[in-house]
Amino acid sequence: MITSLLVANRGEIACRVLRTCRELGIRTVAVHSDADAHALHTRVADAAVRLPGSAPADTYLRGEAIVQAALAAGADAVHPGYGFLSENAGFARAVLDAGLVWIGPPPQAVEAMASKTRAKRLMGIEPLREVTESDLPVLVKAAAGGGGRGMRVVRRLAELEQALEAARAEAASAFGDGEVFVEPYVEGGRHVEVQILADAHGTVWALGTRDCSLQRRHQKVIEEAPAPGLPERLTARLHALAVRAARAVSYVGAGTVEFLVDGDRAHFLEMNTRLQVEHPVTEAVFGLDLVAEQIRVAEGHALPADPPPARGHAVEARLYAEDPAHDWAPQTGRLHRLAVPDGIRLDTGYQDGDEITVHYDPLLAKAVAHAPTRAQAVRALASALERTVLHGPVTNRDLLVRSLRHEEFTAGRMDTGFYDRHLPELTQPAPDPYAPLAAALADAHGRSRFGGWRNLPSQPQVKRYLMAGEEHEVRYHHTREGLAADGVRVVHADAHRVVLEADGVQRPYDVSRYGDQIHVNTTRLTALPRFPDPAARHAPGSLPAPMPGTVVRVAEGLAVGSPVRAGEPLLWLEAMKMQHQITAPVTGTLTALHAVPGQQVEPGTVLAVVSQTQGRGAAPTGGSAA
């Protein structure tokens, strides 16, 4: 019987595993990098062990250090979570060789399936060896790991080598394994997967299907169970293929078999030999705790012959600290407050006041709704996200709400190209026009230039705010009755709540301020100085860092005086385990190069400057992260 368990991971999955262990009465041990010294998973565990450093390669990818941490803390089992070393057969063997219990499949099963190239061969599929024009489009994919890292779609042969190089670097950084392969890319398919759970006594459960088609950069954004609209015959075939894959490698534990569904055809993608990020939707539908089941199986218990019956529908949305309107740029900063309405499951690795850093994935939390029908679950989740209190960096919350309410999604007609088709409309700014006024009135509450209310109306007061990328100027004034503004009636105003009436409709606004950052209901504002500082503007042709990160590469031969073309990649930034290209904004000459590999940069740091050649055009997207 397991009495003490170390979680070889961080963030929300570490907190998720720790929660089940507490419920089972199992003592818990966390590991942490220096960047995670005060992270939530270290605070909720019974003990924590430091892994010196901050980069994944120096910390969470050091299997020998994690095994030593488990032994030093007196743990008798290790749970890998997902990502990092969760699909590393060598790590699984090291855990077992140290006399510890491994909460996962046997190393030989991990070895057979964790490498996507070996898994495909096991299922009778060979990756592309030589790519020709007739093979396009193709997908470059990391052989290890998951989460969309180390993946690139290639539509032109000239882009293949660059995609291979970028995918190798990203995979090596995220998983410690730079092997990649190439396979055909199916346009318009649905990403459907089957959750399996197997014991050491020959029982294999197929726990229904999940649809994970809404993805950005090949990383899932919204998932649901069961996959909607699948014919019974196709569902049965997917279940059979998943069970066959598990039995082929004598699988034990929780795993997922993934497919690309094209009409009534199913293409095997891979088998993930670990728990998935989206496992909560399966838990909700089947009434299971998959982490508890993993532990029971590792202890040698047998599963019942059949799984429990499925009930209802569950939908999960991933809240990311990122800006979908600006190439999904990851965001950092303090999470001041996060609170969801009752009835929604929230899995997170953060608490109010925690810092979101550049070192790891930008996932803030997963919100899950379960209801008797799909329509009810989708509506409940969209409404809950809309009412969630979320104060901190820019997030994808508005995108999630709009995605859940999009007619293509509500009708169950989505595919993996959903965001390619709809991202512009889903990220179109739609801020509340009264939010800046509410912010200004809350800020002005109780203020007067003369220490009290004046007998006569004052001159209008002016405040400026940045909202949805645009500047907004609002005017208000003090009267004998209090604060007033043109076009609306101020029903109530204090430092935290404002009620405005326009066209006979009263609207309440909750206002929270954190320095220059202001949240008015779900609208995020930045207070601007009354007189902007001209020195704060960048020179024409400047390439400011669009996000915090590390410069990992400068284009070969690039130097001051080099000619560059609009859209040409000049620099590569790594932020939150993803690599981002910084391209030339115009065709011209590089007149300054400040960035060097290994340099840590903050948003707005000028990396380089390009002077435009007379008569030449600008890049379609400007100098941006690609």
N, C-alpha and C positions, 0 to 999 in steps of 0.2 A: 504494500500500500504506500502510495506517494504521500510524504509528509511535508516536503519543502521543495518548491519549484522555482527555478530561475527562468525569467523571460528574456530571451536573447534578441530583444528588439526595443523599440521606443514608441512614443506617440500614442495614438488612439488604440492601436492593436495591443500594445503592451498593457494599457489601462483596461482594455476589454478582457484580456486573459487574467489579469490580476483580480478583476471583479468576480469572475467565476471561481477562482481559487479561494477567495475569501468565503464565498458561499459554501464551498465544499470543506472548509476548515483546513486548507492547505496553506502553510507559511510561504511567503513570497519573497523573491529576491529580484531586484532590478539591476540592470547595468546602464551606465550612462557615459557619454562623452563629456568633455569639458563644456561644450556648448549647451549640453542638456543637464548641467549640474543641478539646476533648480526646476527641471521639467516635472510635469504632473506625475508621470509614472514613477519618478524617484520618490515623490512625496507620499504616494499611496501604498508603496510596497513596504513590507516589514523590514527590509534591509536593502542597501544599494551599494554597488561596487563601481568605482571609477575606472573608465578605460581612457587613459591619457590621450589627449588630442581632440580634434573636432571633426576632421574629415572622416567619412565612412571607412576609407581604406585603413585608417589608423585606429579605428574603434570598433564599430559594429560589424566590420568584415574580418576582424581578427579572431578566428575560431579558437586558436590556442589560448588567447587571453580570456575569452568567455568561458571556456572549460575550467581554466584556473580560478576564475571568479566564482563559478558554481561550487567548486571544491572548497575554496576558502570560506564561502558563506554557509557551508553545510547543506547545500541543496542536494536532493537525490534525483531530480529530474530537470530537463531543459525543454522549454517550449520555444520554437523559433519564430512564432508569429508569421508574418508574410514579408517578402522582400528580403534584402540582405542575404543571410546564410540559410534561409528556410528551404531552399532547394539545392543545397550543396551536400553531396553525398560524403565528401571528405569530412565535413563538419559533423554530420550524423554519426559517422564511424568514430570520430574522436570522442564524441559524447559517450557512446557505448563503450569504447575502449577504456574510458575513465571510470567505468562502473556505474554510470548514471543512466537513468531511464530517458529515452528519446521519445518525445511526444510528436510522433510523425511516422511516416512509412519506413520500411526497412531501407537501409542505404542502397541496396541493389535495385530496389524499385525506384528510388530517387534518381539513381544513375541512369536507369533505362528511360525514364520519362522526363526528368527535369531538363535534359538537353532536348530541345525541340527537334533537332536534326535526328537524334537517335530515336525519339518517339515516333517521328514520321516514318522512319525506316521500319520500325516495329509494326506500324499500321500499313506497310506496303507503299509508302509515298516517298519519292526522292526529291530533294530540293533541286532547283535549277543550277546547272553547272556553268553553262555559258548563256549569256543573255543576248538576244538579238532584238531587232526592232519589232518583230512579230510577237515577241513575248510581252511587250509593254502593255499596260503598266505592270510593274512588279513591286514587291514589298521587300525591303531589306529589314531583317529582323534579328534581334539578339537571340542566340541559342539558349541562353540562361535567363532566369528572372522573368519579369513581367512589368505590369504597370505602364506600358507604353514607352518605356525607355529603351533606347537602342533600336528604334523603328523609324523607317523613312519610306514614303511612297516615291517611286521614281517613274516619271512619265517620259523622260528623254534620256537616251543612252549617254549623252554627254554629262549628265548629272550623276551617273551611277558611282563612279569612283569617289566623288566627294561625299555621297550618301553613305557609302561603305565605311569611309574613314570616320565620319561623324558618328555613325552608329557604333563602331568599335570603341571609340573613346567614351561614349556615353555608357555603353554596357560595362566596360571595364571599371568605370568610376562607380556605377551603381551596384554591380554584382561581383566585381573582382574577376570577371571572365569576359574577354573581348571577342569571343567567337560570334560571328554573324553568318547568316545564310540568306539566300534569295528565293522567293516563291512567287507564283502568280498572284496578282492583286485582283480580287473579285469586286467589281463596282456594284453598288446597290444591294449588297447582301445584308442579312441580319446576323448579329452576333448572338448566338444562343449557346448556353452551356448547361451541363447536367452536374449537379452536386452528388458525389458518391460518398459513402461511409462504409468501411469494411472492417471486419474483425479478424483475429488470427485463427478463427475456427471455420472459415469458409463462407461466411455470410457477407454478401455485398448488397448494400441498399443503393438504389437510384432515387434520390430525393427530389424528383421533379425537375423542371426546367427553369432557367432564368434568361431573360432577355436583357442584353447589355449593349444595345445598338447605339445609344446616344453616347458618342465618344468625341474627345478632342485630343489630337495628337496621339491617337490610338490608346488613350487612357479613358476608362469608363467615367461617365458623369452621372447618369441616371440608370438604375437597374430595377428590375421587377421580377416577381415570381407569382404564378407561372408565366412563361412566355406567352403573350396573347396571340390568339388566332392560329395556332399550329394545328394541323389536322391530327387526329388521334393516331393515325398510322405513322406519321412522321415522328410524333412524340415517342411512340413505342420503339421506333427504330433508333432514335437518339439514346433512349434508355439502354437498349440492348448493346449499342456500340460502346457506351460508357462502361457498362458492366464487363464487357469483353476486354476492354483496355485494362481495367483493374485486375481482372483474373489473369491476364497475360503476363503480368509482372508480380503476381502474388501480393497484391497491394493490401496494406493494412493502414487504417486511419482515414482521415478526411482528405478529399481531393476533388478536383473539378476537371471535367473533360469538355473542351471548348470546340465549337463548330461554327462555320460560316454557312448559313442557310440561304440558299438561292432558289426561290420558288419551293419546289418539293424535293430539292436535292440538298444533302448535307455534306460539307467538306470538313474533314478533320483538321483542326488547327493545332492543338496541343493538349497535353494533360498537365495541369498544375498540381504538383505533389505537396500541397499545403492548403491551409485555410485561405479563402478569398476575402478581399475587402468587402464584397457584397454578400457575405454569408448571412447577415441578419435577415434578409428577406426570406430566405429558406427557413431560418429559425422561426420566423413569425408564422409562416404558412403551416409548418409541421409541428409547431409547439415544442421545439427542441432547443437545447443549449448545445451547440456543436462543440464548443470547447470542453464542456463537461463530458460529452461523448468521446472526444479524443482522449481525455485522461482515463476514462473508464476502459477504453480499448487498450491503451498502453499498459494498464494494470492487469490486462489479461481477461477481462470480462467479455462474455459473448453478447452479441446483439440479438434481440428477438428475431424470429424468422422474417417478419415483415415490419416495415416502418409504420409509424402512426399515419392516419389518414390526413390528407391535405385539407386545409380549411381556409377559404377566403383568398384574398390577394394582398400582396405587400409591395410597396414601392420605396426605393431608397434614392436619396439625392446626396451627392457629395459637395459639401461647402468647401470651396478653395479660396485661399487668399491670393487672388489673381484678378487681372483685368481682362475679361474676354474681348472688350472693344479695342484693346491694344495688343493684339497678338498673344493673348493669354499671359501677359507679363506677370510673373510672380510678384507678390507684394510682401513687405516686411513691416514690422512695427508692433506696437502694443495692442493686444486684444483687451479692450477696456471692459466689455460686457458681452456675454452670449447667453441668451435664455430663450427656450422654445416653449410654445404653449403646451399645456397638459395633453396627454394622450399620444404624444410623439416620442419615439425612442431616439435618444441622441447619444451617439458614441463619439467621444472626443478625447484628445490628449491635452486639452488646454482648460484653464480656469481663468476667471476674470483677473486681469492684471498681468497675465503671462506675455512673454515676448515671442513673436514669430520671427525666427532668424532665417538667414540665407542658406543655412547648411543643409536643410532637409526638405522633403516634399512639402508643398504648400497646403496639404489637406488640413483643414481646421476641424471638421466634424462630418459625421454622416447622420442624416435625419431619415427616419423610417416610419411610414404609416402603414397600418394593417386594417383592413375592412372586409366586410362580406363580399364586395364586388370590386372590380378594377376601377370603375368610375368613381366609386366612393373613396377608395384609397388615394387615387390621383387627386381628387378634389381636396381631400383632407390634408394631404402633404403640401399642395400649392398654397392653401389658405394658411397653414401653420408657418411655412417659410415666409410668407408675406407679413405675418404678424410677429415673426421672431425679432427679438431685440439683439442687434448685432452692431456693436460699436467698436471700431478699430480700422484696420486697413481696408482698402477696396476689396470686395469679394465678388463671387459669381452669383450671389443670391438672386438678383433680379433676373438673370439669365435662366436660372432654375425654374423660377415661378412662370416665366413666359414659355419655357419649353414644356412644362407640365400642362399648360393651357393651350398649347398649339394644336390646331385641328388635326394635323398629321399624327401627333402623338396620342391625342385622346381617342382617335379612331384606330390606333394600333397599327398604323401603316408606315412606321418609321424604319429607317435602315441606317447603316453606318455612315452614309453621306448626309445625314440630317443637318449637321452644323455647316458643312460645305455649302449647302443650299440656303440655309436660313439665318446664318450668323448675323449678317448686316441688319436684318429686321429685328432680330432678337436682342441686339445690343443698341438699337436706336434709343437715344436718351429720351426719357419721359418723366422728368423730375416734376415735383409738385411746385407750381408757380408761386405758391404762397409760403414755401419753406424759408426762403431768405428773409421775408418780412417777419415770420415767426421767430427766427433766430435773432433778428435785430431787436424786436420788442422784448424778448426774454433778456437780452443783454442790457437793454436800457431800463429794465424794471427798477424803479426807485431812484433813478438818477435824475439829477437836475443841475444845471450849471450854477445855480444859486443856492444849492443845499436844500431846496424844498420846491413844491409846485408853484409855478408862477401864476399871477392873476390873469395874465394875458397869454394867448397862444404864442408859442415860441417859433423861431425860424425852423424850417425843416432840418432834421438831422439826417445825415447820409452814411450808409454802411455799404461796403462792397464785399461780395462773396464769390468764390469759385464753386460752381455747381455743374456737374456733368461736363467738365472741361470748358465751360463758358463763364465769363464774368457777369455778375448780376448786381445792379445798384438798386438799393431800396431807400425810400425816404419815409420818415415818420416825424411826428412832433408831439410835444407835451401840451396838454390843455388842463383846464381846471379840473376836468373829470378824469384825467389820466392820459394814457397814450392813445394816439389816433393816427390813422393813415388814410390816404385817399382810396376810394373804391371799396373799402371794406369797413365793417364795424368791429372794433376790438371789444369782444365780450368779456374777456379775462386775459390778464397777462401777469405772470410772475417769472421768476428766474428759471423755472423748469417746465412750465405749462402755459400755453397760449391758446385761446379759443377765438377764432375769427368767424365772422358771418359775412357771406357774399351771396347775393341773389337769393336771400332768404334761407340759406343753408348754413348751419353752424358746423365748423370743422375743428376738432381739437388737435393740438400739436404738442407732443412731448419733446422737450429740448434738453439735450445733454451736451456739455462743452468740456473738451479736453485740450487745453491750450488753444491753438488756432483751429483745431478740428471740432466741428459741431455736427451733431446728429439730430435731425428733426424728423421724428417718426422714422421712416426707413430711408430718408434722404441724407446724403453725406455732403457737408459743406466745408469749405476752408475759408476762414476769415482773412480778408486781404487788407493790407495797410491802405490808408486813405490816399497816400501819395506813393505810387510804386517806385522802387529803386531802379533807375536805368541800368546800373551796374550789374543787376541780377540777370539781364538778358544775355543770351549767348550770341556770339558773332555768327553771321551768315555762314552756312556750310559746316557748322559745328556738329559733331556726333556725340551727344550726351548719352551716358549710360541710361537705358530705359528702366533699369531695375538694379537692385544691389546684386553683386555677384563677384566672380573671380575671372579675370582675363586668362583664358586657357590657351589661346593661340592667336598669332598675328599672321596674316597672309604672307606666304613665302615671298621674300624679296621686297616687301612693302617698306618704303622709307620716304622721308620727306623729299619731295620732288617727283615722286612716282606718279605717272598718269593713271587715272582710274575711270571706270565707266559707271554710269548710273546703275544701281542695283548690284554692283559687284561686291561679293563678300570681302570685308577688310579685316574684321576681328570676330572672335568667338568668345562669348561670355558663358560661364556655367553658373546657373542659379537654381537652387533647389533640385539638384540632380538632373537637370535638363540643360542641353547646350542651345544657345541662341546666337544666330548670326547677326552681326552689325554690318549693314551694307552702305555703300556710298550713296548719298542723297542726290548727287548730280554727277555729270561727266565733267572731269576737270583734273586738277593737280592736288596731290596731298601736300598741304602747306604746314601741317603740324601733326605729330604723332606722340601722344603722351602715354599711351597704354603699353605695358610690357607684360609678358606672360607671368602669371602668379600674383599679379597686382589685385588687391581687393578694392572694389569701387562701390560708391554709393550712387543712388539715382541722381542724375544731373551732372555727374562728373564728366567733363569733356575728355573724350578718348582720342579724338583726332579732329582735324579740320580739313575740309576739301573746298578749294576755290573753283568755282564753275568756269568752264571754258566758254568764251563768248559764243552765244548762238546755240549752245547745246541745251538739251532738256534735262529735266529732273527725273529721278526715279519715280515710278508710279506710286510707290508707297513711302517715298522719302527715306532718309537715313534711319532705319528702324531695325528692331530685332526680328529676325525671320525664323 
